[in-house]
Amino acid sequence: MKSLRFESWFLLAFGLFTAFWGLDSFSIYILDEAKNAEAAREMWENASWFFPTFNGEPRYDKPPLHYFFFGIAYKVFGVNAFAARFFPALAGWVCGLLIFFRVRERFGEKEAGWAYVGLIASLQWGIQFRLAVPDPFLILFLTACILKLEAFFHDEQHPKKHLRLASVYLALAFLSKGPVALVLVIGTCIVYFLLQNHGSKMIWKRMLDPMWVLLFCGIALPWYFLVYYHYGGEWLSQFVFKHNISRFSQPMEGHGGPFYLPFLFALAGFFPASLLLFLPWKNRFRNLRSQPLLLISLIYIGITVCFFSISSTKLPGYIAPAFPFMAVLFGWQIKGINRLKGIFLTNLLIGIILVAFPFVIFFTSDLQLAYLGEELSVSHFAILLAFVLGAFLWRQKPGFSFLFLGVGFGLFKVMLISQVLPLLDQQNPVYLSLPFLENTKEVVYWKSFNPAFPFHLQKTIPAWVPDENRDAIIITDAKHLESFPVPYQEIFRAKDTFENKETVLIRQMPVLP
């Protein structure tokens, strides 16, 4: 394989920078992140390797693979936000590398660079892979699986080694987030076969290999049998029916929406590259069957969008597994970029949006003081103007023009994560209340509490018991105060940042003789 050009080394290094910069600039606070990070801490602290818990109670929500990654990072870096997010960030960078080198192999290095810029520029891609949740591992292993299937279809001999490796990656994806991995991969394979008009019988014969089935079952299923044996019907009810079937059949926690919402999530999540991706181009997909990477990418994107369109629960993160293959299509289309209708106006619109950020920051100082506690530095964000200027100077070459804009959006992502999120994080009630709790021997809760507390205190928080926790600080929600059965003293109150809740710390009043 030929050595990489300087521009490619720069992009890969810039991708690594954007993946890890500011990884611990904001605390573990978001609900899903807090529960997963704490469950991993408890698993490793209690040496309960196969039965995850949150705050001492069984956690049925997700399979355990990501907990092992978090635990390894805790052992190396300590229990903190950087450790919890280290492997998700690494998964994002590796996923980008997989796409870069496969596009380079099939289409060329310039096309690979474009595909990589599409991922770097995506704000959702950057956020998705710096959260301590299972999704980064699902996306990585699904991407690796689909790429191995593409290699199997691309090679005329259809080597079984590719199929077997694909089954290993599918098993790891299944251990990351459950049955959704099977649905997306199997659906993609079925549609791929239906669209082939030659050679499908030979492929079927090669796929009838018991080894890939044994590999998948040997890796993916033992934990499921073990946890079912341990918890019985309760695990089946919670994981299978509540967190998978019910989530598909009815909206969970109010996250519903119209059927076209996942398409809008894909458009917004892969912005700004998505604007160019959907520009018209005559005969773009001519001879598509002869290019397995393009065909399987289109099918996988379509299956992902369609599946979550008919799912009752809809969240932006659900569509993220499609982004690597949207990047494939985006990289490939550089071959015909001059034939894209409206390319100049689209780049102009992207540039206007990018250049608007410094002006928005300059004219919203009052809002920044109200919500962030201090004003942002406009001079830092003014650097984005240089990238817009570069795009304007290269406007006659739309590929180079978007390259400036894409790197500019990647830099904006870094600024947002390192400057805006830390200030926003300092307003959350968990961060503000820690001085009241860190030196307190006994901390309990009444009815409900913010899930980030156990991770920050690095201990489980028991429920308040009357007459047993007289000197404890009690964490609760403001809505529960009316039902608190004994007199209390309120010592802290703050509204949750992202939810309509108020965290309150109280202490039981002493009983007078």
C-alpha positions as CSV (number, residue, x, y, z in Angstrom):
1,M,0.0,0.0,0.0
2,K,1.3,3.4,-1.0
3,S,2.2,5.8,1.8
4,L,-0.3,8.5,2.7
5,R,0.0,12.1,1.4
6,F,0.6,14.9,3.8
7,E,-3.0,16.1,3.6
8,S,-4.2,12.7,4.7
9,W,-1.9,12.6,7.7
10,F,-3.1,16.1,8.6
11,L,-6.7,15.1,8.4
12,L,-6.2,11.9,10.5
13,A,-4.2,13.8,13.1
14,F,-6.9,16.5,13.2
15,G,-9.5,13.8,13.6
16,L,-7.6,12.4,16.6
17,F,-7.3,15.9,18.0
18,T,-11.1,16.5,17.7
19,A,-11.8,13.1,19.2
20,F,-9.9,13.5,22.4
21,W,-9.6,17.3,23.0
22,G,-11.6,18.4,26.0
23,L,-12.8,14.9,26.8
24,D,-13.1,15.7,30.5
25,S,-14.1,19.4,30.0
26,F,-17.6,18.7,31.3
27,S,-18.7,16.3,34.0
28,I,-20.7,13.1,33.8
29,Y,-24.2,14.5,34.2
30,I,-26.5,13.4,31.3
31,L,-28.9,10.7,32.5
32,D,-27.8,7.9,30.2
33,E,-24.1,8.7,30.6
34,A,-24.4,8.8,34.4
35,K,-26.1,5.5,34.6
36,N,-23.7,3.7,32.3
37,A,-20.6,5.2,33.9
38,E,-21.8,4.4,37.4
39,A,-22.9,0.8,36.5
40,A,-19.4,0.1,35.2
41,R,-17.8,1.5,38.4
42,E,-20.0,-0.7,40.5
43,M,-19.3,-3.7,38.3
44,W,-15.6,-3.3,38.8
45,E,-15.7,-2.3,42.4
46,N,-17.8,-5.3,43.3
47,A,-16.2,-7.7,40.9
48,S,-19.7,-8.5,39.5
49,W,-18.4,-9.1,36.0
50,F,-21.7,-10.3,34.4
51,F,-24.5,-8.7,36.4
52,P,-24.5,-4.9,36.0
53,T,-26.1,-2.8,38.7
54,F,-26.9,0.9,39.2
55,N,-26.9,2.2,42.7
56,G,-26.9,-1.4,43.9
57,E,-30.0,-2.4,41.9
58,P,-29.9,-4.7,38.8
59,R,-29.6,-2.8,35.6
60,Y,-31.4,-4.5,32.7
61,D,-31.2,-1.8,30.1
62,K,-28.1,-2.8,28.1
63,P,-25.7,-5.7,27.5
64,P,-22.4,-5.5,29.3
65,L,-19.7,-5.0,26.7
66,H,-19.2,-1.2,27.2
67,Y,-18.9,-1.7,31.0
68,F,-15.7,-3.8,30.4
69,F,-14.2,-1.0,28.3
70,F,-15.1,1.6,31.0
71,G,-13.7,-0.6,33.7
72,I,-10.3,-1.0,32.0
73,A,-10.1,2.7,31.6
74,Y,-11.0,3.2,35.3
75,K,-8.1,0.9,36.2
76,V,-5.7,3.0,34.1
77,F,-6.9,6.5,34.5
78,G,-9.0,6.3,37.7
79,V,-12.7,6.8,38.0
80,N,-13.4,10.1,36.3
81,A,-15.0,11.6,33.2
82,F,-11.9,11.2,31.0
83,A,-11.7,7.5,31.8
84,A,-15.4,6.9,31.2
85,R,-15.2,8.6,27.7
86,F,-11.7,7.3,26.7
87,F,-12.8,4.2,24.8
88,P,-15.9,5.8,23.2
89,A,-13.6,8.5,21.8
90,L,-11.1,5.9,20.6
91,A,-14.0,4.0,19.0
92,G,-15.0,7.1,17.0
93,W,-11.5,7.7,15.8
94,V,-11.0,4.0,14.8
95,C,-14.4,4.0,13.1
96,G,-13.3,7.0,11.0
97,L,-10.0,5.2,10.1
98,L,-11.9,2.1,8.9
99,I,-14.0,4.3,6.6
100,F,-11.0,6.3,5.4
101,F,-8.9,3.2,4.4
102,R,-11.8,1.3,2.8
103,V,-12.7,4.4,0.7
104,R,-9.1,4.9,-0.2
105,E,-8.8,1.2,-1.2
106,R,-11.9,1.3,-3.4
107,F,-12.0,4.8,-4.8
108,G,-8.8,6.7,-4.0
109,E,-7.1,8.8,-1.4
110,K,-8.7,12.1,-2.3
111,E,-12.2,10.5,-1.9
112,A,-11.1,9.0,1.4
113,G,-10.1,12.4,2.7
114,W,-13.5,13.8,1.7
115,A,-15.3,11.0,3.5
116,Y,-13.2,11.7,6.6
117,V,-13.9,15.4,6.5
118,G,-17.6,14.6,6.4
119,L,-17.3,12.8,9.8
120,I,-15.0,15.5,11.3
121,A,-17.4,18.3,10.4
122,S,-20.4,16.5,11.9
123,L,-21.3,17.9,15.4
124,Q,-23.4,14.9,16.3
125,W,-20.5,12.6,15.4
126,G,-18.2,14.5,17.7
127,I,-20.7,14.5,20.6
128,Q,-21.8,10.9,20.0
129,F,-18.3,9.5,20.5
130,R,-17.5,11.4,23.7
131,L,-20.4,10.1,25.8
132,A,-20.0,7.1,28.1
133,V,-22.8,5.1,26.5
134,P,-22.9,1.9,24.5
135,D,-23.7,3.6,21.2
136,P,-20.1,4.2,20.2
137,F,-19.3,0.5,20.4
138,L,-22.4,-0.4,18.5
139,I,-21.5,2.0,15.7
140,L,-17.9,0.8,15.6
141,F,-18.7,-2.9,15.4
142,L,-21.6,-2.5,13.0
143,T,-19.3,-0.5,10.7
144,A,-16.6,-3.1,11.0
145,C,-19.2,-5.9,10.3
146,I,-20.6,-4.2,7.2
147,L,-17.2,-3.4,5.8
148,K,-16.2,-7.1,6.2
149,L,-19.4,-8.1,4.4
150,E,-18.5,-5.7,1.7
151,A,-15.1,-7.3,1.4
152,F,-16.8,-10.7,1.2
153,F,-19.1,-9.5,-1.6
154,H,-16.3,-7.6,-3.4
155,D,-13.8,-10.4,-3.8
156,E,-14.9,-12.7,-6.6
157,Q,-13.8,-15.7,-4.6
158,H,-15.9,-14.6,-1.6
159,P,-13.3,-15.7,1.1
160,K,-14.9,-17.1,4.2
161,K,-12.4,-15.3,6.4
162,H,-14.3,-12.0,5.8
163,L,-17.6,-13.6,6.6
164,R,-16.2,-15.1,9.8
165,L,-14.7,-11.8,10.9
166,A,-18.0,-10.1,10.1
167,S,-19.8,-12.6,12.5
168,V,-17.3,-11.7,15.2
169,Y,-18.0,-8.0,14.8
170,L,-21.7,-8.6,14.7
171,A,-21.5,-10.6,17.9
172,L,-19.7,-7.7,19.6
173,A,-22.3,-5.3,18.3
174,F,-25.0,-7.6,19.7
175,L,-23.2,-7.4,23.1
176,S,-23.1,-3.7,22.8
177,K,-26.8,-2.9,22.4
178,G,-28.8,-6.0,21.7
179,P,-31.1,-7.2,18.8
180,V,-31.0,-3.9,16.8
181,A,-27.5,-5.0,15.5
182,L,-29.0,-8.2,14.0
183,V,-31.9,-6.3,12.5
184,L,-29.7,-3.8,10.6
185,V,-27.2,-6.3,9.4
186,I,-29.6,-9.1,8.4
187,G,-31.9,-6.5,6.7
188,T,-28.9,-5.1,4.7
189,C,-27.8,-8.6,3.5
190,I,-31.4,-9.6,2.4
191,V,-31.9,-6.4,0.4
192,Y,-28.4,-6.8,-1.1
193,F,-29.2,-10.3,-2.3
194,L,-32.5,-9.2,-3.8
195,L,-30.8,-6.5,-5.8
196,Q,-28.2,-8.8,-7.3
197,N,-29.0,-10.4,-10.7
198,H,-26.0,-12.6,-11.0
199,G,-23.7,-14.8,-8.8
200,S,-26.2,-14.8,-5.9
201,K,-26.3,-18.7,-5.8
202,M,-22.5,-18.9,-5.4
203,I,-22.6,-16.3,-2.6
204,W,-25.3,-18.2,-0.8
205,K,-23.3,-21.4,-0.9
206,R,-20.3,-19.6,0.5
207,M,-22.4,-18.0,3.2
208,L,-23.7,-21.5,4.3
209,D,-20.7,-21.8,6.5
210,P,-21.4,-23.2,10.0
211,M,-18.2,-21.6,11.4
212,W,-19.6,-18.0,11.2
213,V,-22.8,-19.2,13.0
214,L,-20.7,-20.9,15.7
215,L,-18.5,-17.8,16.1
216,F,-21.5,-15.5,16.6
217,C,-23.2,-17.8,19.0
218,G,-20.1,-18.6,21.0
219,I,-19.3,-14.9,21.5
220,A,-22.8,-13.3,21.7
221,L,-25.0,-15.7,23.5
222,P,-23.3,-17.0,26.7
223,W,-23.9,-13.7,28.6
224,Y,-27.6,-13.7,27.6
225,F,-28.1,-17.3,28.8
226,L,-26.1,-16.6,32.0
227,V,-28.0,-13.4,32.9
228,Y,-31.4,-15.2,32.2
229,Y,-30.3,-18.1,34.4
230,H,-29.4,-15.6,37.2
231,Y,-32.4,-13.2,36.9
232,G,-35.0,-15.4,35.2
233,G,-38.2,-13.9,34.0
234,E,-37.5,-10.5,35.4
235,W,-34.5,-10.0,33.1
236,L,-36.6,-11.2,30.1
237,S,-39.4,-8.8,31.0
238,Q,-37.1,-5.8,31.5
239,F,-34.5,-6.2,28.7
240,V,-36.4,-7.9,25.9
241,F,-39.9,-6.6,26.4
242,K,-39.4,-3.1,28.0
243,H,-36.1,-1.9,26.5
244,N,-36.5,-3.5,23.1
245,I,-40.0,-4.5,22.0
246,S,-41.8,-1.8,24.0
247,R,-39.3,0.8,22.9
248,F,-40.1,-0.2,19.3
249,S,-43.9,-0.5,19.6
250,Q,-44.6,2.7,21.7
251,P,-42.7,5.9,22.5
252,M,-40.5,5.7,25.6
253,E,-40.1,8.7,27.9
254,G,-41.9,11.0,25.4
255,H,-39.4,10.4,22.5
256,G,-41.9,9.9,19.7
257,G,-42.5,11.7,16.5
258,P,-43.6,11.4,12.8
259,F,-42.2,8.7,10.6
260,Y,-39.9,11.2,8.7
261,L,-38.2,12.4,11.8
262,P,-35.2,9.9,11.4
263,F,-34.6,11.4,8.0
264,L,-34.4,14.9,9.5
265,F,-32.1,13.5,12.2
266,A,-29.8,12.1,9.5
267,L,-29.8,15.4,7.6
268,A,-29.1,17.5,10.7
269,G,-26.7,15.0,12.3
270,F,-24.4,14.7,9.3
271,F,-24.5,18.4,8.6
272,P,-22.9,20.1,6.7
273,A,-21.9,17.2,4.5
274,S,-25.5,16.1,4.3
275,L,-26.4,19.2,2.2
276,L,-24.0,18.2,-0.5
277,L,-24.9,14.6,-0.2
278,F,-28.5,15.2,-1.3
279,L,-27.8,17.6,-4.2
280,P,-29.0,16.2,-7.5
281,W,-26.5,14.6,-9.9
282,K,-27.7,12.8,-13.0
283,N,-26.7,9.2,-13.4
284,R,-24.9,9.3,-10.1
285,F,-25.6,5.6,-9.4
286,R,-25.1,4.1,-12.8
287,N,-23.7,0.6,-12.7
288,L,-24.3,0.5,-9.0
289,R,-24.3,-3.3,-8.8
290,S,-20.7,-3.4,-9.9
291,Q,-19.6,-1.3,-6.8
292,P,-20.4,-3.3,-3.7
293,L,-19.2,-0.6,-1.3
294,L,-21.7,2.0,-2.7
295,L,-24.5,-0.5,-3.0
296,I,-24.2,-1.9,0.5
297,S,-23.7,1.7,1.9
298,L,-27.0,2.8,0.3
299,I,-28.8,-0.3,1.5
300,Y,-27.5,0.0,5.1
301,I,-28.4,3.7,5.3
302,G,-31.9,3.0,3.9
303,I,-32.4,0.1,6.3
304,T,-31.3,2.2,9.3
305,V,-33.5,5.1,8.4
306,C,-36.5,2.9,7.6
307,F,-36.2,0.8,10.7
308,F,-36.2,3.8,13.0
309,S,-38.9,5.5,11.0
310,I,-41.3,2.7,11.9
311,S,-40.0,2.6,15.5
312,S,-42.3,4.4,17.9
313,T,-39.3,5.7,19.9
314,K,-37.2,8.2,18.0
315,L,-34.0,9.8,19.1
316,P,-31.2,11.5,17.2
317,G,-28.6,9.0,18.3
318,Y,-30.5,6.1,16.9
319,I,-29.6,7.2,13.3
320,A,-25.9,7.6,14.0
321,P,-24.9,4.1,12.8
322,A,-25.7,5.3,9.3
323,F,-23.2,8.2,9.4
324,P,-20.0,6.2,8.5
325,F,-21.7,5.0,5.3
326,M,-23.1,8.4,4.5
327,A,-19.4,9.4,4.7
328,V,-18.6,6.7,2.1
329,L,-21.2,8.2,-0.3
330,F,-20.0,11.7,0.4
331,G,-16.4,10.7,-0.3
332,W,-17.2,8.9,-3.5
333,Q,-19.2,11.8,-5.0
334,I,-16.1,14.1,-5.2
335,K,-15.6,12.4,-8.6
336,G,-18.6,14.3,-9.9
337,I,-18.6,17.3,-7.6
338,N,-18.7,19.8,-10.5
339,R,-21.8,18.1,-11.8
340,L,-23.7,18.6,-8.5
341,K,-26.4,21.2,-9.2
342,G,-26.3,24.0,-6.7
343,I,-22.9,23.2,-5.3
344,F,-21.8,26.9,-5.1
345,L,-24.9,28.0,-3.4
346,T,-24.8,25.2,-0.9
347,N,-21.2,25.9,0.0
348,L,-22.2,29.6,0.3
349,L,-25.0,28.7,2.7
350,I,-22.6,26.5,4.8
351,G,-20.1,29.4,4.9
352,I,-22.8,31.8,6.1
353,I,-23.8,29.5,8.9
354,L,-20.2,29.0,10.0
355,V,-19.4,32.7,9.9
356,A,-22.6,33.5,11.8
357,F,-21.4,31.8,15.0
358,P,-18.9,34.6,16.1
359,F,-21.6,37.2,15.5
360,V,-24.2,35.3,17.5
361,I,-21.7,35.1,20.4
362,F,-20.9,38.8,20.1
363,F,-24.6,39.9,20.2
364,T,-25.8,37.5,22.9
365,S,-23.6,38.5,25.9
366,D,-26.6,39.0,28.2
367,L,-27.9,35.5,27.5
368,Q,-24.4,34.0,28.1
369,L,-24.3,35.7,31.5
370,A,-27.7,34.4,32.4
371,Y,-27.2,30.8,31.3
372,L,-23.4,30.3,31.4
373,G,-22.4,32.6,34.2
374,E,-19.8,34.5,32.1
375,E,-19.2,35.7,28.5
376,L,-17.6,33.6,25.9
377,S,-14.4,34.8,24.1
378,V,-15.4,36.1,20.7
379,S,-11.8,36.2,19.6
380,H,-11.5,32.4,19.8
381,F,-14.6,31.9,17.6
382,A,-13.4,34.6,15.2
383,I,-10.8,32.1,14.0
384,L,-13.7,30.5,12.0
385,L,-13.7,33.5,9.8
386,A,-10.3,32.4,8.4
387,F,-11.8,29.1,7.2
388,V,-14.7,30.9,5.5
389,L,-12.3,33.2,3.8
390,G,-10.3,30.2,2.6
391,A,-13.5,28.7,1.2
392,F,-14.3,31.9,-0.6
393,L,-10.8,32.2,-2.2
394,W,-11.2,28.6,-3.4
395,R,-14.8,29.0,-4.6
396,Q,-13.9,28.0,-8.1
397,K,-12.9,24.6,-6.8
398,P,-15.9,23.4,-4.7
399,G,-14.0,20.4,-3.3
400,F,-11.3,22.6,-1.7
401,S,-13.9,25.1,-0.7
402,F,-15.8,22.5,1.3
403,L,-12.6,21.2,2.8
404,F,-12.0,24.6,4.4
405,L,-15.6,24.7,5.6
406,G,-15.5,21.1,6.9
407,V,-12.3,21.7,8.9
408,G,-13.9,24.9,10.2
409,F,-16.9,23.1,11.5
410,G,-14.6,20.5,13.1
411,L,-12.8,23.4,14.9
412,F,-16.1,24.9,15.9
413,K,-17.0,21.5,17.5
414,V,-13.8,21.6,19.5
415,M,-14.5,25.2,20.7
416,L,-18.1,24.3,21.6
417,I,-16.9,21.3,23.7
418,S,-14.0,23.0,25.4
419,Q,-15.6,26.4,26.1
420,V,-19.4,26.3,26.0
421,L,-20.1,22.9,27.6
422,P,-17.8,23.4,30.6
423,L,-19.6,26.7,31.5
424,L,-23.0,25.1,31.0
425,D,-21.9,22.1,33.1
426,Q,-21.0,24.3,36.0
427,Q,-24.6,25.3,36.3
428,N,-25.9,21.8,36.8
429,P,-27.2,21.0,40.3
430,V,-25.0,17.9,40.9
431,Y,-21.8,20.0,40.3
432,L,-23.2,22.9,42.5
433,S,-24.3,20.6,45.4
434,L,-21.1,18.5,45.7
435,P,-19.5,20.9,48.3
436,F,-22.4,20.0,50.6
437,L,-22.0,16.3,50.1
438,E,-18.3,15.4,49.6
439,N,-17.4,15.7,53.3
440,T,-20.7,14.2,54.6
441,K,-20.5,10.8,56.0
442,E,-24.1,9.8,55.3
443,V,-25.9,10.6,52.1
444,V,-29.3,9.1,51.3
445,Y,-32.2,9.8,48.9
446,W,-36.0,10.2,49.2
447,K,-38.1,8.7,46.3
448,S,-35.8,9.9,43.4
449,F,-32.5,11.6,42.7
450,N,-30.3,12.7,39.8
451,P,-28.4,9.5,38.5
452,A,-25.1,11.5,38.4
453,F,-24.8,11.6,42.2
454,P,-23.5,8.0,42.7
455,F,-20.8,8.4,40.1
456,H,-19.5,11.7,41.5
457,L,-19.6,10.4,45.1
458,Q,-18.3,7.0,44.0
459,K,-20.7,5.1,46.2
460,T,-24.2,3.8,46.2
461,I,-26.8,6.0,47.8
462,P,-29.3,4.2,49.9
463,A,-33.0,5.2,50.4
464,W,-33.8,7.3,53.4
465,V,-35.2,5.3,56.4
466,P,-37.0,7.2,59.1
467,D,-35.3,7.1,62.5
468,E,-32.2,5.6,61.0
469,N,-30.7,8.4,59.0
470,R,-31.2,11.4,61.4
471,D,-27.8,13.0,60.5
472,A,-27.8,12.2,56.8
473,I,-28.2,14.7,53.9
474,I,-31.1,13.7,51.9
475,I,-31.2,14.1,48.1
476,T,-34.6,14.4,46.5
477,D,-36.7,16.2,43.9
478,A,-38.7,19.3,44.8
479,K,-41.9,17.7,43.8
480,H,-41.5,15.1,46.6
481,L,-41.1,17.6,49.4
482,E,-44.8,17.9,50.2
483,S,-44.9,14.2,51.0
484,F,-41.8,14.1,53.2
485,P,-43.1,12.7,56.5
486,V,-41.1,14.7,59.0
487,P,-39.9,18.3,59.5
488,Y,-36.8,19.1,57.5
489,Q,-34.3,21.9,56.8
490,E,-33.6,22.8,53.2
491,I,-29.9,23.4,52.5
492,F,-29.6,23.5,48.7
493,R,-31.9,23.8,45.7
494,A,-31.1,24.1,42.0
495,K,-33.0,23.4,38.7
496,D,-31.7,20.6,36.6
497,T,-30.1,21.8,33.4
498,F,-31.8,19.6,30.8
499,E,-35.0,18.5,32.6
500,N,-37.9,20.2,34.3
501,K,-36.8,19.1,37.7
502,E,-35.3,20.7,40.8
503,T,-32.7,18.9,42.9
504,V,-33.0,19.6,46.6
505,L,-30.8,18.7,49.5
506,I,-32.5,18.6,52.9
507,R,-31.7,17.4,56.4
508,Q,-34.1,16.0,58.9
509,M,-34.9,18.4,61.7
510,P,-33.9,17.2,65.2
511,V,-36.7,16.0,67.4
512,L,-37.2,18.2,70.4
513,P,-37.4,16.4,73.8
